[in-house]
Amino acid sequence: MNNDPQHKRQAWSVLIVSTLAFTVCFMVWMMFGVIGIPIRKMLGLNATEFGLLTAMPVLTGSLVRVPLGIWTDKYGGRIVMACLMAVTVPAIWLMSYASAYWHFIVIGLFVGLAGGAFSVGTPYVARWFPKNRQGMAMGVYGAGNSGAAVNKFVAPVLLVAFGWAMVPQVYAAIMLGTLVLFWLFSHSDPSHRVPSNVKFTDQLKALKDPKVLKYCQYYSIVFGGYVALSLWMVQYYVGEYGLDIRIAALLAACFSLPGGVLRAIGGLLSDKYGAHSVTWWVMWVCWICLFLLSYPQTDFTVLTVNGPTTFHIGLNVYAFTALMGVLGVAMAFGKASVFKYISDDYPGNIGTISGIVGLAGGLGGFILPIMFGLLMDLTGIRSSAFMLMYGVVWVSLIWMYLTEVRQLPLLGKSSSSGSPSKS
């Protein structure tokens, strides 16, 4: 690893400007989480149709992650990121002229390309830093997820002042300005590219690796769940607690903001304590939070000696927001720890593996909002969204226990053989 001062300055410049670019891309990617509410009212959409509307950008942002990761390995992150941002600008602008449901669906697919920025920037910034700092670098870059919270601060103000159509116009201008800044202050290092004799099919063989599939499952929760809830929470607050859209967006940001900016701390913790330890505790915290969030507003009657007495059980808006904040912090740490697994296990193929794992996470972010809408239409229970995620976390906890926890030393003895631990 090059340690000369110029290289270090370039590394930090790349990290800062790439994180800015990813923040803007994520802000654009999450746009429907706010403007989807007036669009839903304008078009008379049910919960399932609304879920599909918000999920469409997530679909393309997920599907392009594998090829973008591979192209980053081959051509370098600077050129791939710049091209990606440039392609999205016209689509973002056109969104303001959409008027029919299918218009939003089709244009949303093109706007969703911005979501592919993650699998470009992750290997791009990681390779500028030594191995013992890569968790930190990827965590800082991943803090660009806070673009979901930035969207909740900016979009409601524009929406109330000028109407929803102004939001994509302003976002297109911001994306264009960020593209210029990125190109001026980023750098390229040919040594970071995978040799050109590596074939596309050779890189995709990683899909056969059981560890990659396991990391995909983890990421579908900590990232896919984060994306889905970021898209779903504003309308959840509006429907469940009857809040104004600006207040709803502000409270929803209490989940989105820590879920993004604290990813850097998750990277530092993963460097210090290891990816497994951080991910294991993240899953348990998510499990507890989702269990509590799953309980619907309930009135039940108990026959007492003095006659029937009715009790109410349910989270008020303050308890709900506090639990969502804790969940956001846990997911932030988990997003960083999963990618620490990747940098540890696949140092020469970070782009491809991060693309595959990012694809799984993105697909989780695509499928979950649709499932949230279906469950709400079927059951009429808004908290059914959390019930679904609670079940998904159970799968990860069981998988992690069987493949990792049982292999670790337990109470000073090996859990598999009973012999004293050598670690």
N, C-alpha and C positions, 0 to 999 in steps of 0.2 A: 504494500500500500504506500503510495506516494505521500510523504510527510512534509514537503516543502511548503513555505508560507503561501505561495501563490495558489497551490493546489487546495490548501485549506480554505482560502478565501473563496475560491471558485465553488468548493463543496457547499459552503454555507450560503452562498449566493443562489446556487441551484436549489437548495432546500427551501429557502425563503420564498423565492419566486414560484417554485413548483407548488408549494403549499397554498399560496395565494390563488394560483390558477385552479387548483383542485377545489378550493372553497367556492369560487365562482361557479365552477362546473356543477358542484353539488347543489348550490343554491338554485341554479336553473333546473336541475334534475328533479328537485322537490317542489317546483312551482305549482303543480296541481294541488298540493296539499292545502293551499290557501285559495287560489283563484278557482279551484274546482267547486267551491261552495256556492258562489253566485252562478257559476255555469250549471251546476246541478239544478238550482232553482229555475234558471232560465229555460232549461230543456226538460224539466220535470222528470229527472232520473230517479230510479229506485236505488237501494243501497248496493245491489250487485252491479248495476250499471255504473254507479259512482266509483265503486272499487276497481272496475275495469278501466275507467277513465284515468284514475290516478296511477294505475299500474302500468299503462302502456309505455311511458318513457323508461320505466325500470326494465321492461323486457329487452329493448334494444341495447340499453346500457349494459345489460348482463351478457347478451349473446355476443357482443363485439369484444368482450374482455379477453377471451383466449387468443383470437388473432392479433389484437393490439399488444398483448403481452409478448407474443412471438415476434411481432414486427419491432417491438422495443429492443428485444435481445439482438435482433439482426441489424436494424438501422440506427438505433440510438433513440433515447427518450426525447431529446430536444425536438427533432424533426417530426416525430410521431405526435407528440403533444400539440405542437403548433398547428399541424394539419387538422387534427381532431377539433380543436377550438374553432378554427376558421370555417370548417364545414357546418358547425352548428349555428353560426350567427344568422344566416338567412332563414333557417327554420324557426328560430326563436322569434324573429320579427314577424313572420307570417302568421304565427299563432294569434296575433291581435286581430286578424281579419277573419278568423274562423267563426262560423255561425251555426253549423249543424253538428250533430254528434259525431258523424263519421269524419268531419273535418278535424275535430280535436284528436280523434283516434289516430288518424294518418300522420298529422303534423307532430303529434306527441311521439310517434315512433322515431322521427328524425331528431327531435329535440333530445330524446333519450340517449343519443350518441354521447352526450356530455358525460353520462355516467360511466363511460368506459375509461375515463381519465385515471381512475384508480390503478388499473393494471398497467398503465404507462408509467405513472410517477413512482410507484412503489419500487420497481427494480432500478429505475433511473436514479433516484436519490440514494438508494441503499448502496449502490456500487461506488459512490463517492466517499464512503466512510469505511473504516476498518470494521472487522467482524464484531468486535465487542461494543461498537457504537451503532450497529445497524438497527437494533431494536429501537433505540432512541430516534434515529433518522426516520424510520418508517412510522413510528408513533407520531412524531411531529408532522410529517406529511399527512398522515391519516387524520390529524386534527382538522383537516379541511372538511371533514364530515360536518363540522359546525356550520357549514353553508346551509344546512337544513334549518338551523336556528336563525341565521341571518335572513333567510327567506321569510321567516315568521315575523321578524322585525320590520322588514322593508315592504313586503307585499301588502300587508293590511293597510299601511299608511297610504300607499299609492292607490289601492283599491277603493278606499273610502273617499279619498280626495278627487280622483280622476276616473274611477271605474276600472274594472278588471283588465280591459284591453291595454291600459297604459303599462301594466306590469311587464308583459313580454317585450314591449318596445324599449323600456328602460333596461331590462336584462340583456337585450341584444347589444345595446351600447356599452354596457359594463363588460360583457364578454369580449367585444372588439378591443376595448381599451386594455383589458388584461392580457390579451394576445400580444399586443405591442410590447407591454412591459416584460412579459415572459421572454420574448425573442431577444430583447435588448440585454437582459441580465442573466440569462441561462448560458450554459456552456456544454460542450460536447467533448467526450474522451473516447477515441476509437478503440482503446483497449478494453472498454466495458462491453463491447459487442460480442455476441456469440459467433464463433468462426462460421463463415459462409457455407462450409461443407456440412453443417448440421441441417438435416432435412426436417421439413414440417412434420412428417409422419413420425420421425424419431422423437421429436419433442412431445407429440401427443401420446406416446406410449406411457407417459406418466399417469394417464387415466386408469391404467391397470394396477397401479400401486394402491394397496389397501389403506396406507397411511394418508394418501391424498384424498381418498373418499371420506376418511374420518375427519380430516380437516375441513372438507366441504360441509359436512354435517354441522360441525361446530360453528362455522362461519355463517351458515344459513340462519342461525339463531342470533348471534351477536351483531351481524351486519344486516342480514335479511329482515330480522325482527325490528332492528333499529329503523331501517328504511320504511317498512310497513307502518310502524307506529308513528313515525314522523309525518307520513301522509295522512294517517287516520285520525290523529289526536285533535286537530282543530275542530273538525266536524263532530267528534265525540264530545268535546266540551260544550259545543253549541247545543247538541241534542240532549245530552245527559243532564247538564246543569243550567241550560237556558242562558248562556253567556253571550255577550256581544262578541263579534268576530275578532275585534282587536284584543279584548281581554283573553279570549280563548287562545289566540295565537301567542300571546305573551306567556300564558301558563304552559302551553305546549312546548314553548322554548325552554322551559325548565327541565324538560327531558332531552330535547335535541341539543342544547348547548353543552352540557356536561358530557353527553354522549359523543360529542365531537372533540372538544378541546382537551379533554382529559386523556385522550388516546395516547398522547405523548408520555404521560406518567405511566400508563400501562406498558409502554415500550421500555421505559427505564426499569420498572419492576420486573419485567420479563428478562431483561439483561441480567439483573441481579439475582433473582430467585429461580429463573427458568420458566419456560413456556408452560410446562405441565402444571406446576403449582398455581400459577396465576389463573390458568383456564379452569382448573378444578374448582377453585373458590368462586370464580365468576359464575359458573353454572349453578352452584348452590344458592348464591345470592339471587340470581334470576328466578330460580325455582320458588324461593320463599316469596319474593315480590309478586310473581305471577299468581301464586296460590291466593294471596290476599286480594289482588286486583280482580280475580275471577269471580268473586262473590257478588251476585247481583243485588240491587236494592230490593230488600225483602221485608214484608210485614207478615208476622205470624201470631197466631192467637193461642194462648195457653189457658187451660181451664184451671183456675186457682180456687182456693176455698172461698174466696170472696166473689167468684164469678169470672167470666172470661176477661183476660187482660191481653192487650195487643202490644207487641214489641216491634220495633223497627231496627233492622240491621242493614248497614250499607256505609260505604265510604263517603264522607263529605268531600267537598272540592279540595280542602286543605290536605287531608290525609291522602287523597288520591294523587295530588300533585307531588307530595313528599315521596310517596312510593315510586312514582314515575321518575323522579329525580335520582333516587337510589338505583333504579333499574338502568337509567341512562349511564350512570357512572360505571356500573358493572359491565355493561355492553361496551363502553369505551375501552376498559382494560382488556376485555376479551378480544376485541378486534385487533389490538396490538399483539396480544399473546399468541393468537393463531398465526400471525405472520412471522413471529419469532420462531415458531416451529419450522416454518418454511425456510427462513434464512439459515437455520441450523442444519436442516436435513438436505436442502437442495441449493447450496451456495452457488453452483455454476449454472443453475437453471431457474433462477428466481422469477424471471419474467413469465415463463410458461406456466409454472406451478401457481404463481399468484393470479394469473389469468384464469386458470381452471377453478381455483378456490373462489376467486372473486365472482366468477360466473355462477357458482352454486349459491353464493350469498345473494347475488343480484336476483337470481330466479326465486329465492325465498322472498325477497322484497317484492317480486312481481306476483307470486301466487298468493301470499298471505292477505293483501288487501282485498283480492277477489273473494277469498274464503271468508274474510271478515264480513263482507257484504252479504254473501250467501247465507252465512249463519244468522246474521241479524234479520234477513228477510224470512228465514225459516222459523226462528225461535222468538224473534222480537226482543231478544236480550242483547243489549249492547256489550256487556262484559263477556259474551261468548268469544270475542276476539282474544281475550286473555286466557280463556279456558283452552282454546286451541294451542296457543303458544306454550302454555303450561305442559301440555302433553308432548310437544316437540322437545322441550327441555328434558323431560324424563328420558327420552330416547338417547340424548347425548350423554346424560349422566350414566346410564347403564352401559353404553358403548365405551365411555372413558374408563369406567370401573373395570370392565372385562379386559380391555386391551392395555391399560396403563397402570391403574391403581393396584391391581392384583400382582403386578410385576415388581412393585416397589417394596423395599424393606418395611416390615411392620413390627413395631415395638421391639426394635433391635434385632429382629430375626427376619430372614427372607420369607415373604409370604408364600412363595412357591415351593421352597425346599425345606424350610424350617431351620436352615443353617444360619449362623451369625452373619450379619450384614458386613460387607467389606467397604461400604461406601462411607 
